[in-house]
Each structure stands twice: as C-alpha cells, then as structure tokens.
C-alpha cells in the first residue's frame, strides 16, 4: 500500500532554553496535525523517534505526544530508536503500519534535547551509537570516530581537505537561507579551509567546520494511505523506502566505503524505477563533511575514491546537476539526533511542494533522502515525489 506525507511541522534547530522533550513533542505534534487538516481523533497510530542515550531524564516519551490533544488518548503510541537514524526509523514504523492495513493515518514525531548536559556527557552519549567494546575509548567521541574514517580515506585517496572545506562552505551557504537552521551564516571557503582559533582541528583532519553542532529540536510528519491522501490538501508520496543494516564494529568492514549506504541507495532506486540522474535534489546525512564526501560515492554520483569531483566541480551546489543538502544539512541546519530523519523528510517535502522559499531548488520533482545511524550501520533511503 502506498503511503504519503500529508502534513508536517518543524521547530527551529539550536539551543531551546526553557523547553524540554515534552514541550517540543507537543509543539510539533499539534502543528503537523493542523498542517494536514487532520483531527487528532482520526489518527490510528503515533510513533516518537527519540535517541536520548542520556541526554534527557525522560526516557519513556511515546505517550507525551498524546498531550498535544486530548482526542489522542488511548491511541497506540510507540517510541522508536536507531541511533542517528532514529527519525527515519520512526517514519518506517508508520509506513509499515499503513502497508499492513493497520492504519490509515499515523503521526510521526522526532525529537532530541541535547544541550542540557555537559560537553563530556554529550561525547559519551554519542559514543553509545558505536561498538562500545572496541570504539568507546576513541579520543574525541564521535568526532574522533569520523576523524579516524577521514584519516583512512586520506591514506587511500590523498588529502581531501579542499573538498571537505567546499562541502562545509556549501552547506553553511545553504543554511543561511533556511529560517529553521541552527547556523545561518555563510562562512565562506577560506574560513572553512583554514585552521584558526575559531576553526581549530577537532579530530584527525576534521576542523570545527567539518562537524555538525549539538542541537535541540523536533519535527513531525503525518502519514496517510493513498485513498486518504487523495482527499487532503497536499500529498508527497514515497516512491521507495529502504533500510539496510551493516555490521556494528568498524573492524568488520571497510569504513571508507559505506557499503550499507550503497546497497540502500541501489535498492531504493530500483524500487522506484529511477536512476540517480532522475532526482532533483538529495538531503543526505552530513554529520561530518567526510560522511557527505563518501556518500557521494555510495549513492553512485562518482566512482569510489572520486567523491571530491562532485563538490570541486560544483555538481552538488544548489544550482548544480544534483543539489545536495539545500537545507544546509546537518552541518548547518543542526543535528538533534532523534529529530534528524524526520527533519530531512520535512525539508524534502517542502521542496517538492514548492514551499521551500529561499531554499527552493528550481523545478524540484523527485527528492532522495539518506539518513544513517552510526558509521553507516543503519542506512535508510527514501525517494519522494509529489502526488499532485
């Protein structure tokens, strides 16, 4: 059964003082239902994506969504978690309920409140998404993990610092046009390329501008089956939604290849009966700039080891042949873990419905989304298209 996104909402990402997981969930849940024009009483299921991992004392958030409207009381609500791919995992749970005929309408919320703990606690919480037996002692937390990946990639393919700086500069430039982004400043290539007091090395060859920020925020979508969607104001249909998991330990695979991501992309494009050339834009998981670089190769935009061409030759710029992260990506928009995957779907839906304002990619007709958990361990690809 085909499913569609029929409504959405999105808080600004950044530091939300005075807010907590509950208030963020309630805010976007109510706004998404209003955007879809759906009474809360008509919902069949609710899914809440929330990584937590120690960021919040509240570790049982599913029923907090019911507080958005008393009519949601007694609806089934479930918390979903799959590391940094938690938001898309929650969307997939909603899609499966619709595909099984158990639901016509589902509300999916992604949320994270990361800024209430110390920097040391943040680093420790994020490392819980790695293979703790072997990787928990890597210096620098998750930045250290991706710093190691960058080192390995550079050893194989040469110093790619120019390409990483171009990716950072592109995403900051795009983020400046996104009113929901955490970092709305065009930093420019020279700042991103140069090590300085304001842009120090963080881990391996990665500088501060190569790393996504610590963020609070929430996003929500309303999913509907095709029959229901056709009666509503807007509908963005899933042409494909694929999940591929790889081994958790980095020691069991070549972490410079993102093989699980490549398989997910291949399956999604085959399911949608499309090629990468058919897509108008991609929102991809640039938790670190090295991730976006490798993802160019995993999605098939360039051969292995040649990802730098895509950014150095302007292919992934907003006016390039395949715009990547016109929203600013995780790098500039922010990366509140549980909210990220839902946010990516909202950004793509805005593009496809012509509601992206200054972010708008001209004539956007098909959007690809790649959201990953860990070091390309949980890999999700969606392909979206306007239904009408």
Secondary structure, DSSP 8 states (H G I E B T S, - for coil): --EEEEEEEE---B--TT--HHHHHHHHHHHHHHHHT--GGG--EEEEE---TTS-S----GGGGGGG-GGGTT-EEEEE--GGGHHHHHHHHHHHHHHTTS-SEEEEEEEEE-TTS-HHHHHHHHHTTS-HHHHTT-TTHHHHHHHHHHHHHHHHH---HHHHHHHHHHHHHHHTT-TT-S------HHHHHS--SSS-EEETTEEGGGB----EEEEEEEEEEHHHHTTSS--EEEEEEEEEE--SSGGGS-TTT-HHHHHHHHHHHHHHT--GGG-SEEE---SBHHHHHHHHHHTTSS-TT-HHHHHHTTTTSTTSSSEE-TT-HHHHH---HHHHHHHHHHHHHHHHTT--GGG--TT--EEEEEEEETTTTEEEEEEEEE--
